[in-house]
Amino acid sequence: ETGVTQTPRHLVMGMTNKKSLKCEQHLGHNAMYWYKQSAKKPLELMFVYSLEERVENNSVPSRFSPECPNSSHLFLHLHTLQPEDSALYLCASSQTSGGLSYNEQFFGPGTRLTVL
Amino acid sequence: GEDVEQSLFLSVREGDSSVINCTYTDSSSTYLYWYKQEPGAGLQLLTYIFSNMDMKQDQRLTVLLNKKDKHLSLRIADTQTGDSAIYFCAERRNSGNTPLVFGKGTRLSVIA
């Protein structure tokens, strides 16, 4: 596997389900990101992990819970989602030298999530 | 303004040139990027330009940067049907600790 991979590619879930999205990067990067892409909206940053520590949480609802066990893996745990959470969830990685320095990000193919 | 602005749609004929425009927000942004998203796929980094450059050319792609007006453009020469996609402009701001800030994307449709 090369680059950034995400599984599953498509997910349909009910509002009472619990599921997890998985992201893996094979680029040796030290920062990983979750983005939400909804129709007609700019890409929204959800979470950033830099050097395995979460450095940002843009007021994302608590029904989204990230986990970064190591620099290569990133999870997004989902529970009691709402229909408006249906979107494409993109994972990205980059190599950061720490602090305020963020370099270009490489994206995975995304998980298309539909909440019924 | 706070947003990176792009036109939402662009339609061109195959073989013509496409020009996708973007207005960014932070005059101290150091890098500006163009990403491409094909249907059902994630974002692919196409090219980027450092803020001290006016132009960057890479095969069929030409990026022009006007720092005074905070205007970025992507020109695709000899546009092909395979170029049909959504193109996102993004800036790396030099202030704060946010990663790339993206525009809403321009949907390019190439007519055969």
Chai-1 contact restraints between the chains, C-beta under 6 A:
chainA,res_idxA,chainB,res_idxB,connection_type,confidence,min_distance_angstrom,max_distance_angstrom,comment,restraint_id
A,P42,B,F102,contact,1.0,0.0,6.0,A-B,restraint_1
A,P42,B,K104,contact,1.0,0.0,6.0,A-B,restraint_2
A,L43,B,F102,contact,1.0,0.0,6.0,A-B,restraint_3
A,L90,B,G42,contact,1.0,0.0,6.0,A-B,restraint_4
A,L100,B,N97,contact,1.0,0.0,6.0,A-B,restraint_5
A,Y102,B,P99,contact,1.0,0.0,6.0,A-B,restraint_6
A,E104,B,L45,contact,1.0,0.0,6.0,A-B,restraint_7
A,F107,B,G42,contact,1.0,0.0,6.0,A-B,restraint_8
A,F107,B,L43,contact,1.0,0.0,6.0,A-B,restraint_9
A,G108,B,G42,contact,1.0,0.0,6.0,A-B,restraint_10
A,P109,B,A41,contact,1.0,0.0,6.0,A-B,restraint_11
A,P109,B,G42,contact,1.0,0.0,6.0,A-B,restraint_12
A,G110,B,G42,contact,1.0,0.0,6.0,A-B,restraint_13
